[in-house]
Amino acid sequence: MPLDLNQILAEHRLWFETRGCEGVRARLQGVRLEGMDFSGAVLVEALFQGADLSRSNFIGADLRGANLQDARLTGARLEGANLEEADLMWSDLREANLQGARLGGTYLQGADLSTVRGLTSRQIDDAVRDGDTLLPPLDASPESFISRD
C-alpha cells in the first residue's frame, strides 16, 4: 500500500493541535523518504527513528520533540527549522544545512555533523552533545561549517 504522506501530515497536525484527541501521530520509523518536501510542516513529536530523509526539505518545519534517532538526514535542508528538544542521537547530518535552525535542548549525542552547513557556535552551545558527536572544524569555511556568532 503506497504511503500517502499528505494524509499522514494532515492527521499528525490534527493530532498535535487537538493534543491527541483527534488525528493520528506520524509514525514513519524506518521509512525511505528521500527528497520529500516537509517545508513548513508541523511535525512536533513525530516518530522518524531510522528513517532515510536524505535530501529532504524541512525548511521552516516544526520538529520540536520529534524522534529522529539514527535517521539519515544527509543533504537535508533544515534552514529555519525548529528542532528544540528533538532527538537526533546517532543521526547522520553530513552535508545538511542547519542555517537558522533552533537547536535548544536538541539531543545530538553520537550524531555526525562533520560536514554540516550553516552551524554556529551558539547552536552547538544550545544543543546536548557528547564526545561521540562529530562536529565540523571551527571556522573551516566562511560559507559553511561552524561560524562564530
Backbone as CSV, one residue per row, in Angstrom:
resi,resn,N_x,N_y,N_z,CA_x,CA_y,CA_z,C_x,C_y,C_z
1,MET,0.846,-1.178,0.000,0.000,0.000,0.000,0.894,1.244,0.000
2,PRO,0.731,2.143,-0.964,1.588,3.330,-1.019,1.340,4.272,0.158
3,LEU,2.388,4.954,0.528,2.344,5.895,1.637,1.722,7.208,1.169
4,ASP,0.635,7.647,1.814,0.013,8.937,1.490,0.551,9.969,2.479
5,LEU,1.684,10.562,2.109,2.367,11.475,3.015,1.526,12.696,3.362
6,ASN,0.797,13.236,2.406,-0.053,14.401,2.692,-1.105,14.071,3.743
7,GLN,-1.686,12.888,3.665,-2.680,12.459,4.651,-2.036,12.277,6.028
8,ILE,-0.851,11.669,6.044,-0.135,11.466,7.308,0.185,12.813,7.959
9,LEU,0.647,13.776,7.157,0.975,15.102,7.696,-0.267,15.822,8.209
10,ALA,-1.376,15.708,7.489,-2.628,16.346,7.922,-3.131,15.719,9.219
11,GLU,-3.084,14.390,9.311,-3.528,13.693,10.528,-2.634,14.043,11.715
12,HIS,-1.318,14.150,11.453,-0.394,14.484,12.536,-0.634,15.908,13.037
13,ARG,-0.849,16.822,12.118,-1.124,18.213,12.519,-2.380,18.270,13.392
14,LEU,-3.421,17.547,12.996,-4.652,17.499,13.784,-4.380,16.882,15.152
15,TRP,-3.580,15.812,15.186,-3.206,15.157,16.440,-2.517,16.156,17.366
16,PHE,-1.593,16.942,16.819,-0.871,17.932,17.618,-1.800,19.046,18.087
17,GLU,-2.596,19.589,17.177,-3.452,20.733,17.511,-4.544,20.381,18.516
18,THR,-4.982,19.112,18.543,-6.031,18.694,19.477,-5.453,17.950,20.683
19,ARG,-4.131,18.006,20.813,-3.433,17.328,21.917,-3.765,15.838,21.978
20,GLY,-3.856,15.227,20.804,-4.054,13.788,20.720,-5.492,13.327,20.752
21,CYS,-6.451,14.241,20.873,-7.867,13.858,20.911,-8.379,13.444,19.536
22,GLU,-7.802,14.018,18.496,-8.184,13.680,17.126,-6.913,13.485,16.316
23,GLY,-7.049,12.922,15.137,-5.903,12.709,14.270,-5.050,11.550,14.738
24,VAL,-3.910,11.382,14.083,-3.004,10.271,14.370,-1.571,10.792,14.343
25,ARG,-0.803,10.389,15.338,0.607,10.769,15.393,1.347,10.147,14.204
26,ALA,2.230,10.925,13.574,3.024,10.420,12.451,4.045,9.408,12.957
27,ARG,3.974,8.201,12.414,4.889,7.114,12.769,5.570,6.657,11.487
28,LEU,6.740,7.223,11.249,7.454,6.971,9.998,8.824,6.347,10.269
29,GLN,8.883,5.478,11.272,10.131,4.830,11.634,10.593,3.913,10.502
30,GLY,11.876,4.041,10.147,12.485,3.149,9.171,12.009,3.322,7.736
31,VAL,11.223,4.349,7.457,10.653,4.548,6.123,11.641,5.323,5.244
32,ARG,11.690,4.987,3.959,12.538,5.709,2.998,11.749,6.888,2.442
33,LEU,12.204,8.097,2.779,11.520,9.324,2.362,12.513,10.313,1.751
34,GLU,13.456,9.807,0.970,14.483,10.664,0.381,13.856,11.731,-0.510
35,GLY,14.359,12.952,-0.364,13.959,14.044,-1.240,12.533,14.548,-1.071
36,MET,11.880,14.215,0.024,10.495,14.648,0.239,10.450,16.103,0.721
37,ASP,9.303,16.739,0.507,9.122,18.138,0.903,8.272,18.222,2.168
38,PHE,8.929,18.542,3.286,8.268,18.738,4.576,8.324,20.213,4.973
39,SER,8.613,21.100,4.029,8.801,22.515,4.364,7.556,23.074,5.046
40,GLY,7.775,23.739,6.176,6.692,24.360,6.930,5.762,23.398,7.642
41,ALA,6.042,22.113,7.586,5.149,21.114,8.191,5.224,21.145,9.717
42,VAL,4.096,20.829,10.347,4.039,20.673,11.800,4.299,19.199,12.088
43,LEU,5.501,18.913,12.623,5.921,17.540,12.891,6.347,17.380,14.347
44,VAL,5.721,18.147,15.234,6.028,18.087,16.660,5.808,16.655,17.148
45,GLU,6.842,16.081,17.778,6.813,14.740,18.360,6.561,13.630,17.341
46,ALA,6.814,13.886,16.060,6.696,12.835,15.045,7.798,11.797,15.262
47,LEU,7.539,10.576,14.818,8.481,9.473,15.002,9.136,9.120,13.667
48,PHE,10.439,9.385,13.574,11.212,9.143,12.354,12.437,8.263,12.626
49,GLN,12.463,7.500,13.715,13.656,6.727,14.043,14.057,5.850,12.856
50,GLY,15.344,5.915,12.496,15.878,5.065,11.444,15.377,5.378,10.045
51,ALA,14.643,6.462,9.863,14.110,6.808,8.532,15.217,7.388,7.655
52,ASP,15.093,7.187,6.352,16.017,7.798,5.399,15.364,9.063,4.861
53,LEU,15.843,10.195,5.324,15.306,11.507,4.959,16.337,12.313,4.167
54,SER,17.247,11.613,3.518,18.300,12.262,2.740,17.707,13.232,1.734
55,ARG,18.342,14.396,1.636,17.975,15.441,0.675,16.532,15.930,0.824
56,SER,15.894,15.656,1.946,14.526,16.141,2.170,14.545,17.603,2.591
57,ASN,13.437,18.282,2.343,13.301,19.706,2.629,12.453,19.894,3.889
58,PHE,13.096,20.375,4.951,12.423,20.673,6.216,12.504,22.167,6.525
59,ILE,12.667,23.000,5.507,12.810,24.439,5.738,11.580,24.962,6.488
60,GLY,11.828,25.583,7.647,10.753,26.167,8.444,9.828,25.166,9.113
61,ALA,10.175,23.889,9.099,9.321,22.867,9.722,9.426,22.932,11.246
62,ASP,8.354,22.522,11.912,8.317,22.470,13.372,8.521,21.020,13.793
63,LEU,9.742,20.704,14.225,10.123,19.345,14.614,10.414,19.256,16.113
64,ARG,9.818,20.139,16.898,10.059,20.106,18.346,9.711,18.728,18.904
65,GLY,10.644,18.167,19.655,10.396,16.895,20.317,10.282,15.702,19.388
66,ALA,10.575,15.870,18.110,10.492,14.743,17.168,11.598,13.738,17.462
67,ASN,11.331,12.472,17.187,12.345,11.441,17.365,12.944,11.112,16.002
68,LEU,14.167,11.584,15.796,14.916,11.353,14.562,16.169,10.538,14.864
69,GLN,16.098,9.755,15.921,17.241,8.968,16.339,17.651,8.009,15.220
70,ASP,18.951,7.978,14.925,19.518,7.085,13.915,18.927,7.318,12.518
71,ALA,18.401,8.526,12.272,17.843,8.855,10.953,18.958,9.321,10.022
72,ARG,18.743,9.110,8.747,19.694,9.582,7.739,19.162,10.894,7.173
73,LEU,19.874,11.982,7.466,19.483,13.323,7.041,20.567,13.957,6.174
74,THR,21.327,13.142,5.459,22.400,13.668,4.624,21.831,14.590,3.553
75,GLY,22.406,15.777,3.471,21.972,16.747,2.474,20.601,17.346,2.716
76,ALA,20.019,17.114,3.893,18.681,17.654,4.194,18.748,19.166,4.368
77,ARG,17.668,19.832,4.009,17.551,21.289,4.174,16.735,21.549,5.433
78,LEU,17.402,22.038,6.447,16.780,22.278,7.750,16.849,23.754,8.143
79,GLU,17.020,24.631,7.158,17.125,26.051,7.454,15.855,26.552,8.139
80,GLY,16.049,27.214,9.273,14.932,27.798,9.999,14.009,26.795,10.666
81,ALA,14.363,25.527,10.648,13.524,24.511,11.295,13.653,24.621,12.809
82,ASN,12.573,24.286,13.514,12.602,24.264,14.972,12.828,22.821,15.404
83,LEU,14.044,22.541,15.883,14.429,21.204,16.333,14.612,21.163,17.852
84,GLU,14.016,22.115,18.565,14.181,22.152,20.013,13.651,20.864,20.638
85,GLU,14.469,20.304,21.535,14.134,19.079,22.268,13.995,17.851,21.361
86,ALA,14.346,17.966,20.082,14.278,16.808,19.178,15.417,15.848,19.505
87,ASP,15.204,14.573,19.229,16.209,13.544,19.471,16.857,13.160,18.142
88,LEU,18.083,13.629,17.943,18.850,13.303,16.740,20.073,12.456,17.089
89,MET,19.995,11.721,18.198,21.116,10.889,18.601,21.434,9.876,17.503
90,TRP,22.723,9.760,17.183,23.252,8.812,16.195,22.709,9.054,14.790
91,SER,22.190,10.233,14.516,21.703,10.545,13.166,22.862,11.025,12.288
92,ASP,22.671,10.916,10.985,23.680,11.311,10.003,23.237,12.616,9.352
93,LEU,23.893,13.703,9.709,23.550,15.033,9.204,24.626,15.589,8.270
94,ARG,25.459,14.726,7.712,26.501,15.215,6.808,25.874,15.964,5.632
95,GLU,26.466,17.112,5.300,26.024,17.972,4.189,24.639,18.598,4.400
96,ALA,24.028,18.408,5.568,22.736,19.051,5.861,22.968,20.538,6.114
97,ASN,21.938,21.343,5.894,22.036,22.784,6.132,21.197,23.139,7.358
98,LEU,21.862,23.618,8.402,21.205,23.979,9.660,21.161,25.490,9.886
99,GLN,21.331,26.256,8.841,21.338,27.712,8.992,20.031,28.196,9.614
100,GLY,20.138,28.880,10.737,18.972,29.442,11.407,18.091,28.430,12.120
101,ALA,18.490,27.165,12.144,17.695,26.147,12.848,17.800,26.368,14.354
102,ARG,16.719,26.087,15.050,16.694,26.235,16.510,17.036,24.888,17.129
103,LEU,18.134,24.853,17.903,18.645,23.602,18.456,18.645,23.576,19.979
104,GLY,17.852,24.395,20.626,17.805,24.411,22.082,17.360,23.064,22.642
105,GLY,18.245,22.426,23.397,17.916,21.147,24.008,17.857,19.981,23.039
106,THR,18.310,20.171,21.813,18.314,19.087,20.822,19.380,18.072,21.204
107,TYR,19.025,16.793,21.194,19.945,15.720,21.563,20.766,15.319,20.344
108,LEU,22.078,15.586,20.404,22.970,15.304,19.281,24.051,14.288,19.646
109,GLN,23.869,13.542,20.728,24.880,12.581,21.125,25.100,11.559,20.004
110,GLY,26.367,11.395,19.607,26.720,10.418,18.584,26.352,10.818,17.167
111,ALA,25.757,11.984,16.971,25.347,12.415,15.628,26.565,12.832,14.807
112,ASP,26.469,12.646,13.489,27.545,13.040,12.582,27.192,14.365,11.916
113,LEU,27.804,15.429,12.400,27.640,16.767,11.834,28.957,17.226,11.207
114,SER,29.802,16.287,10.833,31.169,16.604,10.408,31.247,17.513,9.192
115,THR,30.250,17.480,8.317,30.266,18.346,7.131,28.970,19.142,7.003
116,VAL,28.315,19.379,8.134,27.064,20.141,8.139,27.343,21.589,7.735
117,ARG,26.346,22.248,7.201,26.491,23.642,6.768,25.621,24.553,7.648
118,GLY,26.064,25.804,7.787,25.264,26.816,8.466,25.199,26.700,9.974
119,LEU,26.045,25.898,10.576,26.021,25.690,12.023,26.836,26.776,12.719
120,THR,26.284,27.327,13.793,27.001,28.344,14.562,27.411,27.794,15.922
121,SER,28.357,28.452,16.538,28.787,28.030,17.872,27.640,28.168,18.871
122,ARG,26.765,29.144,18.679,25.610,29.301,19.572,24.680,28.076,19.471
123,GLN,24.446,27.594,18.266,23.603,26.408,18.098,24.216,25.209,18.817
124,ILE,25.525,25.057,18.705,26.209,23.944,19.373,26.067,24.076,20.882
125,ASP,26.238,25.287,21.393,26.105,25.519,22.831,24.692,25.214,23.322
126,ASP,23.691,25.467,22.490,22.292,25.240,22.876,21.901,23.766,22.864
127,ALA,22.638,22.945,22.117,22.291,21.534,21.957,22.950,20.672,23.034
128,VAL,22.467,19.442,23.164,23.035,18.454,24.080,23.888,17.517,23.235
129,ARG,25.176,17.428,23.554,26.077,16.591,22.772,27.039,15.869,23.704
130,ASP,27.837,14.972,23.135,28.827,14.254,23.932,30.096,14.061,23.107
131,GLY,31.026,13.279,23.620,32.291,13.043,22.931,32.146,12.275,21.636
132,ASP,31.017,11.618,21.432,30.776,10.876,20.189,30.134,11.733,19.106
133,THR,29.762,12.966,19.430,29.179,13.873,18.439,30.296,14.361,17.523
134,LEU,30.142,14.151,16.225,31.150,14.576,15.256,30.794,15.959,14.734
135,LEU,31.606,16.947,15.100,31.370,18.339,14.708,32.353,18.756,13.623
136,PRO,31.951,19.710,12.779,32.890,20.226,11.782,33.943,21.095,12.454
137,PRO,35.061,21.328,11.775,36.084,22.190,12.367,35.600,23.629,12.479
138,LEU,35.982,24.289,13.541,35.605,25.683,13.764,36.232,26.569,12.698
139,ASP,35.405,27.422,12.100,35.856,28.376,11.084,36.532,27.709,9.886
140,ALA,36.061,26.523,9.482,36.658,25.816,8.350,36.409,26.538,7.039
141,SER,35.289,27.219,6.940,34.941,27.905,5.702,33.987,29.035,6.031
142,PRO,34.083,30.163,5.355,33.169,31.265,5.664,31.713,30.963,5.337
143,GLU,31.447,30.111,4.355,30.057,29.843,3.948,29.427,28.660,4.672
144,SER,30.238,27.788,5.201,29.683,26.564,5.756,30.403,26.177,7.034
145,PHE,30.020,25.063,7.559,30.555,24.544,8.802,30.219,25.494,9.948
146,ILE,31.049,25.550,10.948,30.721,26.348,12.125,31.209,27.780,11.951
147,SER,30.327,28.709,12.173,30.737,30.113,12.166,30.596,30.662,13.575
148,ARG,31.443,31.595,13.884,31.336,32.246,15.195,30.184,33.232,15.140
149,ASP,29.484,33.375,16.244,28.323,34.278,16.302,28.727,35.717,16.330
